[in-house]
Amino acid sequence: QVQLVESGGGLVQAGGSLRLSCAASGRTFSSYAMGWFRQAPGKERESVAAISRSTSSTYYAYYADSVKGRFTISRDNAKNTVYLQMNSLKPEDTAVYYCAASGRVSLGRSVNEYDYWGQGTQVTVSS
């Protein structure tokens, strides 16, 4: 059982940066792979980035093509927190961003691969 709470969203101008945080409860945080998704009005929820479970000897990350080179996912197990650093933001990045936890070994890119979800945080990028 994992409970997730996102924070760090807000309004920024195009080209600006934001750092999203996702705080997780429970002692099992390190055993979960973590992902970030986003959903814009009228669109499907899409995968943005994912990072492997912290029990792995090597950390792996996945990024959607649309955010490669601009976004960075990381995690701090001591704080039970996963982050999404977003740089060079574009208006098309505007969406509600969700973090999610998965017990799977592989990096999930579909919403049905994740067991727990946060409530989301709004990111708005003005042109």
Backbone bond lengths (Angstrom), bond angles and torsions (degrees), N, CA, C in turn:
res aa  C-N    CA-C-N  psi(-1)  N-CA   C-N-CA  omega(-1)  CA-C   N-CA-C  phi
1 Q - - - 1.442 - - 1.528 109.69 -
2 V 1.329 115.79 124.04 1.455 122.26 -179.15 1.524 108.87 -131.81
3 Q 1.312 116.28 135.30 1.454 122.48 174.28 1.520 108.68 -115.55
4 L 1.330 116.54 133.03 1.456 122.38 -173.50 1.520 111.07 -122.56
5 V 1.330 116.10 139.33 1.457 122.16 178.58 1.521 108.80 -134.14
6 E 1.344 116.49 117.92 1.456 121.43 179.15 1.525 110.93 -89.03
7 S 1.330 115.59 154.14 1.452 121.91 174.68 1.522 108.89 -156.68
8 G 1.323 116.46 167.69 1.453 121.07 175.56 1.513 115.16 103.92
9 G 1.319 117.55 -4.23 1.450 120.01 178.09 1.517 111.42 -71.31
10 G 1.323 115.37 168.80 1.449 120.04 -179.90 1.506 111.87 168.22
11 L 1.328 115.15 -166.31 1.457 122.95 -179.69 1.520 109.49 -107.12
12 V 1.329 116.25 125.82 1.459 121.36 178.38 1.517 109.56 -136.66
13 Q 1.320 115.94 159.58 1.446 121.21 175.56 1.523 110.51 -83.81
14 A 1.315 116.52 155.12 1.452 121.12 176.80 1.524 109.96 -54.09
15 G 1.332 115.46 135.65 1.452 120.97 -177.26 1.511 113.84 92.56
16 G 1.321 117.08 -9.67 1.446 121.77 179.79 1.514 112.73 -83.43
17 S 1.335 115.29 -175.18 1.459 121.40 -176.44 1.515 111.65 -133.11
18 L 1.321 115.31 152.90 1.455 123.65 172.94 1.514 108.29 -143.08
19 R 1.322 116.26 151.95 1.449 121.97 174.42 1.513 108.95 -123.17
20 L 1.318 115.89 113.05 1.451 121.46 178.08 1.521 110.31 -88.97
21 S 1.324 115.84 145.18 1.452 121.90 177.47 1.518 109.36 -124.04
22 C 1.309 116.04 148.71 1.451 122.25 175.79 1.510 108.02 -134.35
23 A 1.325 116.30 109.39 1.453 122.04 -179.53 1.519 109.91 -92.64
24 A 1.317 116.23 131.26 1.451 122.21 -177.49 1.517 110.97 -113.78
25 S 1.305 115.57 145.40 1.457 121.42 175.75 1.518 109.99 -99.19
26 G 1.317 115.66 162.58 1.446 120.44 176.72 1.513 113.68 93.84
27 R 1.308 115.10 154.77 1.460 121.11 -178.20 1.515 113.34 -83.81
28 T 1.324 117.65 -5.44 1.450 122.16 -176.98 1.525 113.74 -94.31
29 F 1.329 118.29 8.68 1.456 122.17 -176.72 1.520 112.53 -52.72
30 S 1.321 117.26 -44.34 1.455 120.94 -174.67 1.520 113.33 -64.57
31 S 1.317 118.22 -18.36 1.452 121.84 -178.36 1.530 113.10 -89.16
32 Y 1.320 117.61 -0.12 1.457 122.04 -178.11 1.515 112.06 -106.79
33 A 1.324 115.31 137.15 1.452 119.91 165.13 1.523 107.43 -74.87
34 M 1.318 116.85 147.77 1.453 121.10 -176.00 1.519 110.42 -123.06
35 G 1.316 115.41 144.97 1.451 120.32 179.69 1.514 112.30 -136.57
36 W 1.317 115.24 156.56 1.456 122.62 172.79 1.520 108.87 -116.61
37 F 1.317 116.32 133.87 1.454 123.78 176.76 1.520 108.78 -125.77
38 R 1.313 115.83 163.66 1.455 119.79 174.65 1.520 109.53 -143.51
39 Q 1.322 115.38 153.68 1.447 121.20 -179.97 1.521 109.65 -142.89
40 A 1.318 115.47 118.77 1.453 122.18 176.29 1.520 108.98 -94.49
41 P 1.331 118.34 156.87 1.463 120.78 -179.99 1.520 112.08 -54.98
42 G 1.332 116.01 130.12 1.450 121.42 178.16 1.515 115.01 78.52
43 K 1.322 117.65 3.85 1.453 121.38 -179.18 1.525 111.07 -120.96
44 E 1.324 115.47 160.43 1.451 121.17 178.09 1.521 110.64 -74.60
45 R 1.329 115.22 154.08 1.455 120.00 174.93 1.528 108.55 -69.25
46 E 1.324 116.86 129.15 1.448 121.31 -175.74 1.524 111.89 -123.90
47 S 1.315 115.16 149.39 1.449 121.52 178.27 1.521 110.07 -72.68
48 V 1.323 116.08 136.75 1.459 122.69 178.00 1.523 110.79 -108.40
49 A 1.327 116.40 -50.34 1.460 121.76 -177.76 1.514 109.53 -159.86
50 A 1.327 116.40 159.59 1.453 122.18 176.79 1.513 109.26 -150.65
51 I 1.333 115.77 153.78 1.454 121.45 178.92 1.522 108.53 -136.35
52 S 1.318 116.08 143.42 1.456 121.55 -174.55 1.519 111.99 -68.94
53 R 1.329 115.71 162.34 1.452 122.11 177.75 1.518 110.58 -59.55
54 S 1.309 116.82 145.14 1.460 121.61 -173.52 1.518 113.78 -73.08
55 T 1.326 117.57 -12.05 1.459 120.67 177.49 1.522 112.07 -76.70
56 S 1.313 117.72 -11.35 1.455 122.24 177.29 1.522 109.86 -72.65
57 S 1.325 115.55 144.20 1.456 119.99 178.57 1.516 111.90 -70.62
58 T 1.318 116.62 -21.98 1.452 122.85 178.52 1.517 108.88 -129.62
59 Y 1.317 116.16 132.61 1.450 121.13 178.82 1.518 110.47 -89.99
60 Y 1.314 115.24 133.94 1.454 121.71 177.62 1.516 108.72 -118.42
61 A 1.305 115.31 148.04 1.454 120.53 179.83 1.517 110.46 -133.33
62 Y 1.316 115.35 148.22 1.456 122.81 175.42 1.517 108.48 -122.37
63 Y 1.323 116.18 142.08 1.454 121.78 175.89 1.515 109.79 -134.54
64 A 1.308 115.47 138.04 1.451 119.85 172.26 1.521 109.36 -64.61
65 D 1.323 116.22 148.27 1.462 120.27 -178.67 1.528 112.01 -55.98
66 S 1.314 116.58 -33.82 1.445 120.99 -176.13 1.528 113.97 -68.73
67 V 1.343 117.40 -16.55 1.461 120.15 -176.89 1.519 113.30 -120.75
68 K 1.322 118.46 -2.74 1.457 121.39 -179.89 1.522 110.90 -57.57
69 G 1.326 115.46 134.27 1.450 120.95 -179.23 1.510 114.02 85.76
70 R 1.338 117.39 -10.70 1.457 121.50 -179.04 1.527 112.50 -115.95
71 F 1.324 117.12 -36.33 1.464 122.03 -177.55 1.526 110.50 -107.90
72 T 1.333 116.32 149.02 1.456 122.42 176.68 1.518 109.65 -136.30
73 I 1.324 116.60 126.86 1.455 121.27 176.82 1.529 109.02 -100.06
74 S 1.320 116.82 142.04 1.456 121.80 178.78 1.524 108.60 -151.91
75 R 1.330 116.32 168.27 1.457 119.69 178.73 1.520 110.40 -144.03
76 D 1.326 115.40 150.26 1.450 123.63 177.94 1.522 106.29 -127.23
77 N 1.319 116.67 99.63 1.457 120.78 -175.25 1.527 112.54 -67.59
78 A 1.327 117.49 -28.51 1.456 120.47 177.93 1.519 111.45 -63.72
79 K 1.324 116.81 -28.46 1.460 122.21 179.41 1.520 112.49 -104.87
80 N 1.327 117.13 3.19 1.471 121.59 -177.67 1.528 111.05 51.68
81 T 1.322 116.05 46.43 1.460 121.03 -173.41 1.519 111.50 -136.50
82 V 1.326 115.54 139.63 1.453 122.22 172.17 1.526 107.40 -115.55
83 Y 1.333 116.43 145.55 1.452 121.78 -175.06 1.525 110.96 -122.56
84 L 1.312 114.80 155.89 1.451 121.40 170.32 1.521 107.43 -133.29
85 Q 1.327 115.87 105.36 1.454 121.52 176.56 1.518 108.33 -85.20
86 M 1.314 116.92 121.59 1.451 122.08 -176.14 1.525 109.27 -117.13
87 N 1.316 116.31 116.29 1.452 122.51 179.37 1.525 110.24 -116.58
88 S 1.310 115.64 163.13 1.465 121.82 178.36 1.521 111.40 49.86
89 L 1.308 115.94 48.39 1.459 121.05 -175.62 1.518 111.92 -64.51
90 K 1.325 114.70 145.04 1.449 123.27 -179.94 1.522 109.65 -119.55
91 P 1.328 118.23 155.76 1.466 119.77 177.60 1.528 113.03 -54.86
92 E 1.319 118.17 -33.35 1.451 120.97 179.58 1.524 113.50 -70.70
93 D 1.335 117.53 -6.94 1.460 121.21 173.83 1.524 111.80 -81.22
94 T 1.306 117.46 -7.83 1.455 121.80 -179.55 1.523 110.61 -60.95
95 A 1.326 116.28 124.44 1.463 121.77 -177.39 1.518 108.91 -179.30
96 V 1.322 115.40 171.11 1.453 120.97 166.91 1.518 107.15 -87.63
97 Y 1.311 116.41 127.31 1.455 121.64 -177.91 1.525 110.29 -102.89
98 Y 1.325 115.82 132.69 1.449 122.93 -178.44 1.523 110.54 -120.89
99 C 1.316 116.75 141.95 1.451 119.71 168.35 1.517 108.31 -102.50
100 A 1.322 115.57 154.74 1.448 121.21 -177.02 1.518 110.05 -147.33
101 A 1.327 115.76 154.42 1.460 122.20 -179.49 1.517 109.93 -118.73
102 S 1.327 115.39 138.59 1.460 121.93 -179.27 1.521 110.28 -130.31
103 G 1.313 116.49 136.85 1.449 121.39 175.57 1.516 113.46 -87.76
104 R 1.322 117.64 1.47 1.456 122.15 -179.52 1.523 111.45 -76.37
105 V 1.313 115.56 154.24 1.457 120.95 179.00 1.524 111.07 -73.93
106 S 1.322 116.43 -42.96 1.449 121.26 -178.43 1.523 110.82 -77.02
107 L 1.330 116.02 162.00 1.452 121.71 178.71 1.517 109.14 -81.45
108 G 1.315 116.53 112.35 1.443 121.14 -177.73 1.504 113.04 -75.55
109 R 1.337 116.08 139.66 1.454 122.00 177.41 1.520 111.74 -120.71
110 S 1.324 117.08 3.60 1.454 122.37 178.12 1.522 109.53 -118.04
111 V 1.322 115.70 146.91 1.456 119.79 -176.83 1.525 112.20 -63.22
112 N 1.342 117.35 -31.08 1.453 119.94 -177.67 1.520 113.41 -76.49
113 E 1.316 117.86 -0.72 1.454 121.81 176.41 1.525 111.87 -91.72
114 Y 1.313 117.23 -2.89 1.460 121.64 -176.86 1.518 111.13 -110.63
115 D 1.322 115.04 140.65 1.453 121.76 -173.59 1.527 113.48 -95.33
116 Y 1.325 117.02 -30.94 1.455 121.54 -175.28 1.518 110.63 -132.15
117 W 1.334 115.73 143.41 1.457 122.31 -176.68 1.520 111.63 -133.87
118 G 1.336 115.23 145.99 1.440 120.39 171.67 1.515 110.70 -84.24
119 Q 1.331 116.63 179.57 1.458 121.75 -177.70 1.523 113.43 -84.24
120 G 1.320 117.58 -14.78 1.444 121.60 177.44 1.514 113.31 97.15
121 T 1.326 115.82 154.48 1.456 122.60 175.71 1.524 108.63 -137.72
122 Q 1.323 116.63 135.39 1.464 121.83 -174.94 1.516 111.44 -79.79
123 V 1.325 115.20 131.34 1.460 122.48 173.07 1.522 107.37 -120.00
124 T 1.320 116.47 122.53 1.456 121.64 179.30 1.521 108.89 -124.24
125 V 1.326 116.16 125.62 1.457 122.19 -179.34 1.521 108.19 -115.18
126 S 1.310 116.45 117.67 1.453 121.52 -179.48 1.519 110.51 -89.12
127 S 1.328 116.09 150.56 1.453 121.46 -179.87 1.514 111.64 -88.73
